[in-house]
Structure formats: structure tokens, C-alpha cells
Amino acid sequence: MIQKIREALALFASNFVLFSLIVLTVWLPGSILLIYLRLYVFPGMNGGDELRITIQELRMSQFIEGSFGTLYVGALLHALAQLKRGFHPTYRESMTHAARKCFKLFGTRFVTGFIVLGGLILFIVPGVIFALRYALIDAAVVLEGVEGSKAQKMSANLTQGKRWKIFWTMILTYLGLFIASMIVSWILYLPLSLIGQHDNFGIELIYQCIASILSALPIIVLFLFYWDAKNQQPVV
């Protein structure tokens, strides 16, 4: 588990500029929109109710991720695969490849999301099992060229025997991201608290962009599971 996270961190650090450009293609305009709505639109709509503002912000964030997330995820996966093959992918190459795959990835994610959600509604454990079973569908669509049930089947085969290792590795990854986000938040917002200011568009944007860039790490970790599982398969 720790080895996967270390390898992901090494890839992230050595390709920080490329990965940041890819993620911010979606999340720079997305962050600007979210912060504008949070500071200037949602408070008026909800009478300053913080809980309702947070819920609306989460909904908008999910809409952005659901609508455009396939673009940067596909580009990251293509770049990672090229890097592991010893090539040097460019931003343009990665985004072009992702653009060709994004609609297939959206459709496969949409259907798979309903399956996982159904499992969670019926009972939490089946939902978690489905999520682990289909953890590698993004890589299957983007890198293998399959979609729908074929991508689900490929992900199920690739995760066989590794699902709980994936589960605990992702738990550790997200725990690390949470701690990192708290540290970044404290560093950025401390000067504001010292002068009695709570909201600042520029600081909010910097924090949101950093958090978005860090969110590439779970994608890298899952890609490494895919890469290892793919290479362990017998050659037919």
C-alpha cells in the first residue's frame, strides 16, 4: 500500500507541471465559478444559511466533475501510460486523446455509477464491493478502448484478488490528502484571520486550485494498480 502511494507521489512530483495544467484545464474555470457563486450568489439565495450554501456548492461541484471530469481524468491516464512506457507526453497530446475518449468514459461512468449507487442504497457493503470491482473502469475505457459492460468486466478481472488492497490504499491516500488540504488551508487563511478577514476571492482561488491539483493523486494510485495488474496478466 505504502509503496503504491510513494510511487504515485514520485510520478506526481516529477510531472507536476503537466499534471497541474491538465487538471486546471477543467478546475481553474470551475473553481472561479464555484467561488463566485459561494461568495456572491448562494448567500443571497439562501439567506446566509451556511448549510444550504454548502449543499448547493457541493451540487455544483459534482455537476462540474460529472460533466467535465472525464476530460482531465482521460488526459491524466494517457499521460501516465506514456510515462510508464518511457515516452514524454505533452499537454496537447494528452488532452487530444482524452477528448476522443471522454464521451465513452462519461457513458460508462454514468451506468456504473447507478450500479454502485444501487448497491449503497440497498446495503452499504454491496455498494463498496461494486465500487472496488469497477475501480479501474476509467483506465479500461481510456487505455484499452473498451466501454460499457466490457469495461466493467475488464475492471472486475483486473481487480480480482486486489480489491481490499485497493480499498485500504485509497483510504490512506484520501486521509493524506485531507491532512495536506488542512495544512494548506491553515497556511493560506492564517494571514486573513490575523486581520479579521474571512473571505478573499484570490486566496479562495489559490486554495481551490491546489486542492484540485492534489486530487490527481488518487487517479495516479488507481492507474498504478491498473498498470501492475495489466502487466501481471499472462500473454495470450
MITI-643791 format. One record per residue (C-alpha): residue in three letters; x, y, z. Coordinates in nm, 2 decimals. Example, Ala and Ser with C-alpha at 12.3 -4.5 7.8 and 13.67 -1.06 7.14 Angstrom:
<nodes>
<node "ala" <1.23 -0.45 0.78>>,
<node "ser" <1.37 -0.11 0.71>>,
</nodes>
This chain:
<nodes>
<node "met" <0.00 0.00 0.00>>,
<node "ile" <0.26 0.25 0.11>>,
<node "gln" <0.48 0.16 -0.20>>,
<node "lys" <0.19 0.25 -0.43>>,
<node "ile" <0.15 0.58 -0.26>>,
<node "arg" <0.52 0.65 -0.27>>,
<node "glu" <0.53 0.57 -0.64>>,
<node "ala" <0.23 0.79 -0.71>>,
<node "leu" <0.39 1.08 -0.52>>,
<node "ala" <0.71 1.04 -0.72>>,
<node "leu" <0.52 1.05 -1.05>>,
<node "phe" <0.32 1.34 -0.93>>,
<node "ala" <0.63 1.54 -0.82>>,
<node "ser" <0.83 1.47 -1.14>>,
<node "asn" <0.54 1.57 -1.37>>,
<node "phe" <0.39 1.84 -1.16>>,
<node "val" <0.36 2.10 -1.43>>,
<node "leu" <0.20 1.87 -1.68>>,
<node "phe" <-0.05 1.72 -1.44>>,
<node "ser" <-0.14 2.06 -1.30>>,
<node "leu" <-0.21 2.20 -1.65>>,
<node "ile" <-0.43 1.90 -1.72>>,
<node "val" <-0.63 1.93 -1.40>>,
<node "leu" <-0.66 2.31 -1.41>>,
<node "thr" <-0.80 2.29 -1.77>>,
<node "val" <-1.12 2.19 -1.60>>,
<node "trp" <-1.08 2.31 -1.25>>,
<node "leu" <-0.95 2.67 -1.29>>,
<node "pro" <-1.26 2.79 -1.47>>,
<node "gly" <-1.46 2.55 -1.24>>,
<node "ser" <-1.31 2.70 -0.93>>,
<node "ile" <-1.37 3.06 -1.04>>,
<node "leu" <-1.73 2.98 -1.10>>,
<node "leu" <-1.77 2.79 -0.76>>,
<node "ile" <-1.61 3.07 -0.56>>,
<node "tyr" <-1.81 3.34 -0.73>>,
<node "leu" <-2.13 3.15 -0.66>>,
<node "arg" <-2.03 3.08 -0.30>>,
<node "leu" <-1.94 3.44 -0.22>>,
<node "tyr" <-2.19 3.64 -0.42>>,
<node "val" <-2.48 3.43 -0.53>>,
<node "phe" <-2.56 3.14 -0.29>>,
<node "pro" <-2.57 3.36 0.03>>,
<node "gly" <-2.85 3.58 -0.12>>,
<node "met" <-3.04 3.28 -0.25>>,
<node "asn" <-3.03 3.10 0.09>>,
<node "gly" <-3.04 3.40 0.33>>,
<node "gly" <-2.69 3.33 0.46>>,
<node "asp" <-2.78 2.97 0.57>>,
<node "glu" <-2.43 2.81 0.57>>,
<node "leu" <-2.56 2.45 0.54>>,
<node "arg" <-2.77 2.52 0.24>>,
<node "ile" <-2.49 2.72 0.08>>,
<node "thr" <-2.26 2.42 0.13>>,
<node "ile" <-2.51 2.18 -0.02>>,
<node "gln" <-2.56 2.40 -0.32>>,
<node "glu" <-2.18 2.43 -0.36>>,
<node "leu" <-2.14 2.05 -0.34>>,
<node "arg" <-2.41 2.00 -0.60>>,
<node "met" <-2.24 2.25 -0.84>>,
<node "ser" <-1.90 2.09 -0.78>>,
<node "gln" <-2.05 1.74 -0.86>>,
<node "phe" <-2.21 1.88 -1.17>>,
<node "ile" <-1.87 2.02 -1.29>>,
<node "glu" <-1.69 1.69 -1.21>>,
<node "gly" <-1.96 1.48 -1.37>>,
<node "ser" <-1.98 1.69 -1.69>>,
<node "phe" <-1.61 1.77 -1.75>>,
<node "gly" <-1.42 1.54 -1.52>>,
<node "thr" <-1.38 1.27 -1.79>>,
<node "leu" <-1.16 1.52 -1.99>>,
<node "tyr" <-0.89 1.57 -1.73>>,
<node "val" <-0.91 1.21 -1.60>>,
<node "gly" <-0.86 1.07 -1.95>>,
<node "ala" <-0.57 1.31 -2.02>>,
<node "leu" <-0.40 1.21 -1.69>>,
<node "leu" <-0.44 0.84 -1.76>>,
<node "his" <-0.30 0.88 -2.11>>,
<node "ala" <0.00 1.08 -1.98>>,
<node "leu" <0.07 0.83 -1.71>>,
<node "ala" <0.06 0.53 -1.95>>,
<node "gln" <0.30 0.71 -2.19>>,
<node "leu" <0.53 0.79 -1.90>>,
<node "lys" <0.54 0.43 -1.79>>,
<node "arg" <0.63 0.33 -2.14>>,
<node "gly" <0.93 0.57 -2.13>>,
<node "phe" <0.78 0.84 -2.35>>,
<node "his" <0.74 1.21 -2.28>>,
<node "pro" <0.37 1.31 -2.33>>,
<node "thr" <0.27 1.67 -2.40>>,
<node "tyr" <-0.03 1.86 -2.27>>,
<node "arg" <-0.18 1.88 -2.62>>,
<node "glu" <-0.13 1.51 -2.69>>,
<node "ser" <-0.29 1.41 -2.36>>,
<node "met" <-0.59 1.64 -2.39>>,
<node "thr" <-0.65 1.54 -2.76>>,
<node "his" <-0.65 1.17 -2.66>>,
<node "ala" <-0.89 1.24 -2.37>>,
<node "ala" <-1.12 1.44 -2.59>>,
<node "arg" <-1.16 1.14 -2.82>>,
<node "lys" <-1.25 0.91 -2.52>>,
<node "cys" <-1.45 1.15 -2.29>>,
<node "phe" <-1.80 1.06 -2.42>>,
<node "lys" <-1.74 0.69 -2.39>>,
<node "leu" <-1.60 0.74 -2.05>>,
<node "phe" <-1.89 0.95 -1.94>>,
<node "gly" <-2.14 0.69 -2.06>>,
<node "thr" <-1.96 0.40 -1.88>>,
<node "arg" <-1.92 0.60 -1.56>>,
<node "phe" <-2.29 0.70 -1.57>>,
<node "val" <-2.41 0.34 -1.59>>,
<node "thr" <-2.15 0.21 -1.34>>,
<node "gly" <-2.24 0.49 -1.10>>,
<node "phe" <-2.60 0.38 -1.09>>,
<node "ile" <-2.49 0.02 -1.02>>,
<node "val" <-2.27 0.14 -0.73>>,
<node "leu" <-2.54 0.37 -0.60>>,
<node "gly" <-2.80 0.09 -0.61>>,
<node "gly" <-2.57 -0.12 -0.40>>,
<node "leu" <-2.52 0.16 -0.15>>,
<node "ile" <-2.90 0.22 -0.12>>,
<node "leu" <-2.98 -0.15 -0.08>>,
<node "phe" <-2.70 -0.20 0.17>>,
<node "ile" <-2.36 -0.03 0.21>>,
<node "val" <-2.14 -0.34 0.17>>,
<node "pro" <-2.26 -0.43 -0.18>>,
<node "gly" <-2.21 -0.07 -0.29>>,
<node "val" <-1.85 -0.08 -0.16>>,
<node "ile" <-1.79 -0.41 -0.33>>,
<node "phe" <-1.92 -0.28 -0.66>>,
<node "ala" <-1.71 0.04 -0.63>>,
<node "leu" <-1.39 -0.18 -0.58>>,
<node "arg" <-1.49 -0.42 -0.85>>,
<node "tyr" <-1.52 -0.13 -1.10>>,
<node "ala" <-1.24 0.08 -0.96>>,
<node "leu" <-1.04 0.06 -1.29>>,
<node "ile" <-1.31 0.13 -1.55>>,
<node "asp" <-1.16 0.47 -1.63>>,
<node "ala" <-0.83 0.30 -1.73>>,
<node "ala" <-1.02 0.03 -1.92>>,
<node "val" <-1.21 0.29 -2.13>>,
<node "val" <-0.92 0.53 -2.19>>,
<node "leu" <-0.63 0.30 -2.23>>,
<node "glu" <-0.79 -0.03 -2.36>>,
<node "gly" <-1.06 0.12 -2.58>>,
<node "val" <-1.35 -0.08 -2.43>>,
<node "glu" <-1.67 0.07 -2.28>>,
<node "gly" <-1.99 -0.03 -2.10>>,
<node "ser" <-2.01 -0.38 -1.98>>,
<node "lys" <-1.68 -0.48 -2.14>>,
<node "ala" <-1.50 -0.21 -1.94>>,
<node "gln" <-1.68 -0.33 -1.62>>,
<node "lys" <-1.58 -0.69 -1.69>>,
<node "met" <-1.22 -0.59 -1.76>>,
<node "ser" <-1.21 -0.39 -1.44>>,
<node "ala" <-1.35 -0.68 -1.24>>,
<node "asn" <-1.08 -0.91 -1.38>>,
<node "leu" <-0.80 -0.66 -1.31>>,
<node "thr" <-0.91 -0.60 -0.95>>,
<node "gln" <-0.96 -0.97 -0.87>>,
<node "gly" <-0.77 -1.05 -0.56>>,
<node "lys" <-0.66 -0.69 -0.51>>,
<node "arg" <-0.98 -0.52 -0.41>>,
<node "trp" <-0.92 -0.48 -0.04>>,
<node "lys" <-0.56 -0.37 -0.10>>,
<node "ile" <-0.71 -0.10 -0.33>>,
<node "phe" <-0.96 -0.01 -0.06>>,
<node "trp" <-0.70 0.04 0.21>>,
<node "thr" <-0.46 0.22 -0.02>>,
<node "met" <-0.73 0.46 -0.13>>,
<node "ile" <-0.83 0.52 0.24>>,
<node "leu" <-0.47 0.61 0.32>>,
<node "thr" <-0.44 0.83 0.01>>,
<node "tyr" <-0.76 1.03 0.09>>,
<node "leu" <-0.65 1.06 0.46>>,
<node "gly" <-0.32 1.20 0.34>>,
<node "leu" <-0.50 1.44 0.11>>,
<node "phe" <-0.73 1.56 0.39>>,
<node "ile" <-0.43 1.63 0.61>>,
<node "ala" <-0.25 1.81 0.33>>,
<node "ser" <-0.55 2.02 0.25>>,
<node "met" <-0.59 2.12 0.62>>,
<node "ile" <-0.22 2.23 0.63>>,
<node "val" <-0.26 2.43 0.30>>,
<node "ser" <-0.58 2.59 0.43>>,
<node "trp" <-0.41 2.69 0.76>>,
<node "ile" <-0.11 2.84 0.58>>,
<node "leu" <-0.33 3.04 0.33>>,
<node "tyr" <-0.60 3.16 0.57>>,
<node "leu" <-0.39 3.24 0.88>>,
<node "pro" <-0.29 3.59 0.75>>,
<node "leu" <-0.66 3.66 0.68>>,
<node "ser" <-0.76 3.56 1.03>>,
<node "leu" <-0.50 3.79 1.18>>,
<node "ile" <-0.65 4.09 1.01>>,
<node "gly" <-1.01 3.97 1.08>>,
<node "gln" <-1.10 3.89 0.72>>,
<node "his" <-1.28 3.56 0.64>>,
<node "asp" <-1.34 3.58 0.26>>,
<node "asn" <-1.09 3.67 -0.01>>,
<node "phe" <-1.15 3.57 -0.37>>,
<node "gly" <-0.78 3.53 -0.45>>,
<node "ile" <-0.70 3.32 -0.15>>,
<node "glu" <-1.01 3.10 -0.21>>,
<node "leu" <-0.90 3.05 -0.57>>,
<node "ile" <-0.54 2.95 -0.48>>,
<node "tyr" <-0.67 2.70 -0.22>>,
<node "gln" <-0.93 2.56 -0.46>>,
<node "cys" <-0.67 2.51 -0.74>>,
<node "ile" <-0.42 2.35 -0.50>>,
<node "ala" <-0.69 2.11 -0.37>>,
<node "ser" <-0.78 2.03 -0.73>>,
<node "ile" <-0.42 1.95 -0.83>>,
<node "leu" <-0.38 1.73 -0.53>>,
<node "ser" <-0.69 1.54 -0.63>>,
<node "ala" <-0.48 1.39 -0.92>>,
<node "leu" <-0.31 1.16 -0.66>>,
<node "pro" <-0.59 0.91 -0.62>>,
<node "ile" <-0.62 0.89 -1.00>>,
<node "ile" <-0.24 0.81 -1.02>>,
<node "val" <-0.27 0.55 -0.74>>,
<node "leu" <-0.55 0.37 -0.92>>,
<node "phe" <-0.36 0.38 -1.25>>,
<node "leu" <-0.07 0.21 -1.08>>,
<node "phe" <-0.30 -0.07 -0.97>>,
<node "tyr" <-0.42 -0.10 -1.33>>,
<node "trp" <-0.07 -0.10 -1.47>>,
<node "asp" <0.06 -0.37 -1.24>>,
<node "ala" <-0.25 -0.59 -1.29>>,
<node "lys" <-0.22 -0.55 -1.67>>,
<node "asn" <0.14 -0.64 -1.67>>,
<node "gln" <0.08 -0.95 -1.45>>,
<node "gln" <-0.17 -1.09 -1.69>>,
<node "pro" <-0.04 -1.39 -1.90>>,
<node "val" <0.04 -1.30 -2.26>>,
<node "val" <-0.20 -1.48 -2.49>>,
</nodes>
